[in-house]
Amino acid sequence: MASSYPVIPAPWEIPVDFKITKSPFPFSPRHLTVYDSRGSLAYRVIDGGSSSTSPGRRVLTLFDASGATLITLVREEDEWKAYKGNANECKDVIFTAKCLSDSRFRSEIDVFLSGRDSEDSDPRFRMTGNPFSRYCTITKEDTVVAQTYLLYKLKKRIYSRRKFRLTVYPRNDHVLILAMLVTFFITS
């Protein structure tokens, strides 16, 4: 009798976990390091800092494990724009993230994808959570796409906010989710 269920689920049918470590800002350049579930380096985010010519401008770069540039994130005034690779032209915009509300305990950011959805005024994704507690939920319509939470250890009373976990649910682009997440956490 043959089973109708697969023995091993397809890779896109299971959630994927990443461990994210944030460097301590006063001692080194601000960056995030992302490790896969086996502990291998997966991605790195480097903060290029603020521009001296444009005080409100900030540039971050997302690299893969080999050091190739995947996405460049640029903050100007109250919004983030994500560009393919090292580009910074309008035709290379992947998404725009705009802050709806930002308080000490709760932040909400809408993410608008570029391309054929650019005429649509509704956001494609929404990020809600608390950057200080390293908690964020990314939703698409009513579906949870990814979540973050602090790494807790048994019998430990003080938890580091520099290490947290990202769970990306099936059928979602890890690089896109990570780039959106950076816009949520990097300023805190």
N, C-alpha and C positions, 0 to 999 in steps of 0.2 A: 504494500500500500504506500503510495507516494504522498509526501507531505506537501501541502500547498503553500507553506511558509518557507522563506529562505532560511538557511542555516545561519548565515552571517548577513546582517543588514548592509545595504549599500552605504558607502561612506557619507553620502549626503542625507542619510536617514537618521543619523545620530547627532546629538549635540557635540560641539568641539569646545574644549576648554583651553584657555591660555592663562598663564601667570604673568602679571605685569608688575614691574618694579620701577618705581619713580626715584630718580636720583635725588639726594639731599641737595637742595638748591644752593646753600651757602658754600658748599665745599667743592662743587664741580659744575660744569655746564648743565643746565636743566635738560633732562631727557627722560624718555620712557624706554625700557627694554622689555620686549615681549618674548616669552618662552612658550613652546608648545607643551603638550601634556607629558612628553618624555624628558623635558628639561633642556631641550636644544633651542638655541637662539632662532627665533622666527622672524621678528621685525624689530626695528629700532626707530625711535622718533627723536630727532635732534632739534632743539630750539635755537633758531638763528638770532633770537633777540629782537629788540625793537629797532626801528630805523631812525637814524638821527635826522634825516630829512623830513620824514613823516612821523610825528610822535605817536599817533594812534595805530601805526602799522606794526604788525608782528608777523614773522615768517617761521613756520615749522616744516620739517621735511620728514616724510615717512620712507624708510629704507627697508628692503628685504634683508635676509640673512647674509647675502653675498655683497651687500653694500650698494645695490642698484636703487636709484630713486624711483619710488612708485607714485607718490602723491606729494605735492607741495601745498601746504595750507597757509593762507594769508588772511590775517585779520585787519580789517580797516573799519574804524569806527565801531559799530555795533553788530557786525556780521563777519562770518568766516566764509571764505571761498576756497574750494578744493580744486586744484588743477592737476591734470595728468602729468606725471614726471616732473621735469623742471620748468614746464611751460608756465606762462602767466598771461595768456591771451584769452579773450572771451570765448573763443571757439573750443578751448581746452578745459572749460569749467565742468567739473563733475557734479558738484552740488554747492548749494548756499545754505548756511545755517544761521538762523536768526533767533535771538534770545527773546522769549515771551515774558518770562518773569525770572527774576534772580534775587533770592533772599538768602539769608544765612542758612536756612533749613531746607529750602526747596528751590530747585531751578527747573525751568522748562525751556526747551529749545526745539524749534521746528526746522526740519531739513527738507529743502526743495531740490529735487534732482533736476539737472539740466537736460537738454536735448528735446525730444518730442513732448515731454511733459512740461516744458517751460511755459506754455500758454496756460497751464492749469494753475490756478491760484491756491489750491489746497496743498498742504504739505504732504510729502510722501512718507516721512518718518517723524516721530516725536520722541524726544529724549526727556525723561523726567527723573528726578532723584535729588540726592544730596551730595555735591562734590566733596565736601569736607569728610563725610563718612564713606566716600568711595562707593556709593550706591547709585546705580543708574539702570533704568529700564528703557530699552529702545523698542518702540512699537511701530507697526505698519498697519494702519487702520485699527482693528481690534486684536491683532495678533502680536504676541511678544516675539521679537526678533533676536534680542540679546539682552543679557543682564550682567551686572558686575556686583561684587560684594567683597568685603575684606576677607583676608585669609586668617581664620581663627585657629589657635592651637589649644588643645586641652591643657588644663592646669596653668594657663598663662593669663595673668590679670591685665596686663597692658598690651594692646595690639598695635602693631605698626600700621600707619596709614600709607606707608610707602609701598606695600605689597598688597595686591588685590587680584582677584580672579575674574576673567571675562568668559562667559559661556555664550557661544554663538549657536543658535538653534538651526536645524536643518534647512537646506536650500537658500542660504544667505551668503553673500560675498564677504569673506573675512576681512579683506583689505578695506572695503567700503565701510564696514561696521567699525573697524579700528580707527579709521580716519574721522568718522563722526564722533566717536568716543573721545578722541583727543581734543576736539573742540569743547567738549563738556568738562574735561578734567584738567587740562594743562594750566589754566589760570589759577587753580586753587593750590 
